[in-house]
Amino acid sequence: KRFDPFSRSDDHIIETLFYNTNGEKILVGDNSNCLREIDMTLNCDFKAVMSCHSTMTDFAVDTLRDNIVTVGREGVVRKWDKDAQAVLQQHNLERELSCVAYTQCDEQVAVGFSKDENRSSSEKNDVSFVILCGNNLSNIIHHGRNSQKTLIVCKFSNDGKLVAFGSKDS
């Protein structure tokens, strides 16, 4: 199947997506900072779910509660109620954010930071990522300090015990 939630517009670029396990819906994040939901059971119908950030960089889904966690370049992490299209929680980390992952196991949120490419890459003491409590986004569980470049993707293992990051430094 082919889905075109942008009506063949050249102005929109798909940047991130989530495919739910029952195979009925896809969430698409694009460069207009909007999330769109494509319902594959209704003749590929789609609807805008929310406009998240001034510059959304990534999102993750809490499938148990049907919530969405988004991050943006302005430094804010937000947890959304997808159906009500309302912010449940938010926390400003005051740095440009690049990626996010969510684990159901301990309700934790991993957030990766962008690096200022103009600064020296030897500054390994800079925080590269944080692990936040999913119940309260302002509670930081762990700081990571070992990436010299921007983190661009992160994922938790199925059991939630491990988290992996991919970086611009390969």
C-alpha positions in Angstrom: 0.0 0.0 0.0 1.0 3.6 -0.5 0.0 6.3 1.9 0.2 10.0 1.1 -0.9 12.0 4.2 0.4 15.2 2.7 -1.7 15.3 -0.6 1.5 15.0 -2.7 3.1 18.1 -1.2 6.8 18.6 -1.8 7.0 20.7 1.4 6.7 17.9 3.9 9.4 15.4 4.7 8.7 12.3 6.9 11.2 12.3 9.7 10.0 9.6 12.1 7.2 7.1 12.4 5.7 4.4 14.6 3.9 1.3 13.4 1.6 -0.3 16.0 1.8 -4.0 16.6 -1.8 -4.7 15.6 -1.0 -3.4 12.1 -3.9 -0.9 11.9 -2.3 2.5 12.4 0.9 4.3 11.6 1.9 7.6 13.4 4.0 9.8 11.1 6.1 12.8 12.3 7.1 15.3 9.7 9.1 18.4 9.3 6.1 20.6 9.9 6.2 19.4 13.5 2.9 17.7 13.2 2.0 14.1 14.0 -0.4 12.4 11.7 -2.2 9.1 12.3 -2.9 6.9 9.3 -5.7 4.4 9.8 -5.1 1.5 7.4 -8.5 -0.1 8.1 -10.5 3.0 6.8 -9.3 3.2 3.3 -6.0 4.7 4.4 -7.6 7.6 6.0 -5.4 10.0 8.0 -5.9 12.8 10.6 -3.6 15.3 12.3 -3.1 14.1 15.9 -1.2 17.1 17.3 1.2 19.9 16.5 3.9 19.2 19.1 6.8 21.6 19.2 8.1 24.5 17.2 10.8 22.1 16.1 9.9 18.4 16.9 12.8 16.1 16.4 11.4 12.7 17.6 8.6 10.9 19.4 8.0 7.7 21.2 4.7 5.9 22.1 3.5 4.5 25.4 1.2 1.8 23.9 -0.3 0.8 27.3 -1.8 4.2 28.0 -1.9 5.5 24.4 0.3 8.4 25.3 3.0 10.0 23.1 6.3 11.4 24.3 7.8 14.1 22.1 11.1 16.1 22.1 12.1 19.2 20.2 15.0 21.5 19.5 13.7 24.0 22.0 14.7 21.6 24.8 11.2 20.5 26.0 10.1 16.9 26.7 6.3 16.5 26.6 4.0 13.6 27.4 0.7 13.9 25.5 -2.7 12.2 25.8 -3.2 11.3 22.1 -7.0 11.2 22.2 -7.5 14.5 24.1 -4.5 16.1 22.2 -3.5 17.6 25.5 -0.1 17.8 27.3 -0.1 15.7 30.5 3.5 16.6 31.6 6.4 18.5 30.3 9.9 19.4 31.4 12.4 21.8 29.9 15.9 20.3 29.8 17.2 23.6 28.4 19.3 22.0 25.7 18.5 21.0 22.1 17.0 17.5 22.1 17.5 15.0 19.3 15.9 11.7 20.1 13.6 9.9 22.6 12.7 6.3 23.5 10.1 5.0 26.0 10.0 1.7 27.9 6.8 0.3 29.4 8.8 -1.8 32.0 9.8 0.8 34.5 8.2 3.7 32.7 11.4 5.4 31.7 12.2 7.9 29.0 15.6 8.1 27.3 16.4 11.5 25.8 19.4 12.3 23.6 21.0 15.7 23.3 22.3 17.5 20.2 25.9 18.6 20.4 27.1 22.0 19.3 29.2 21.0 16.3 31.3 24.2 16.8 32.5 23.2 20.2 35.5 21.0 20.8 34.7 17.3 20.4 37.0 16.5 23.4 34.5 17.8 25.9 33.4 14.3 27.1 32.0 15.7 30.3 29.0 17.2 28.6 25.8 15.3 29.2 25.0 13.3 26.1 21.7 11.8 27.3 19.4 11.4 30.3 17.0 8.8 31.5 13.9 10.3 33.0 11.1 8.8 35.1 8.1 8.3 32.9 5.7 9.2 35.7 7.4 12.5 36.4 9.5 13.8 33.6 11.4 16.2 35.9 13.0 13.2 37.8 16.3 12.4 36.2 17.4 8.8 36.9 20.7 8.8 35.0 23.1 11.1 33.1 25.2 9.7 30.3 28.4 11.5 29.2 30.2 9.6 26.5 29.1 10.8 23.1 31.2 13.3 21.2 28.6 14.0 18.5 24.8 14.4 18.4 22.7 11.4 19.3 20.2 10.7 16.5 18.4 7.6 17.6 17.7 5.6 20.8 15.8 2.4 21.6 15.1 0.4 24.7 15.4 -3.4 24.7 12.1 -5.3 25.0 12.7 -6.0 28.7 13.6 -2.3 29.3 17.0 -3.3 30.9 19.2 -1.9 28.1 19.1 1.3 26.1 21.1 1.8 22.9 22.0 5.1 21.1 23.2 5.8 17.6 25.3 8.9 17.0 26.6 11.1 14.2 30.1 9.8 15.0 29.0 6.3 13.8 
